[in-house]
Amino acid sequence: VNVQPGGDSQLTPYAGGSVSANWVSEDAPKGALLGLEYMGGVYYKLEPKGALSLHLEVRYGYVRTQEHQATGRFGVALTL
């Protein structure tokens, strides 16, 4: 699930998350493990009605009994 407000704003924040079932092998517990991921980010349009925007996102993931993970992304988006 990802929630992002619409409109013509130059700065558009968004937030989301997911739930998953993860199967791992070897020394890990048997069966499916709960996985959670949260994310938040922002689009920034260089011009209010322009097609080019900058995109910054941070994601935090967790699978029970496994290492936690945080990732970040930065990019450029072009709306067609």
Protein Blocks (a to p, Z undefined) as FASTA:
>chain_A
ZZddedjdfbdcdddddddddddehjbcedjdddddddddddddfbfkbmbdcddddddd
ddehiacdddddddddddZZ
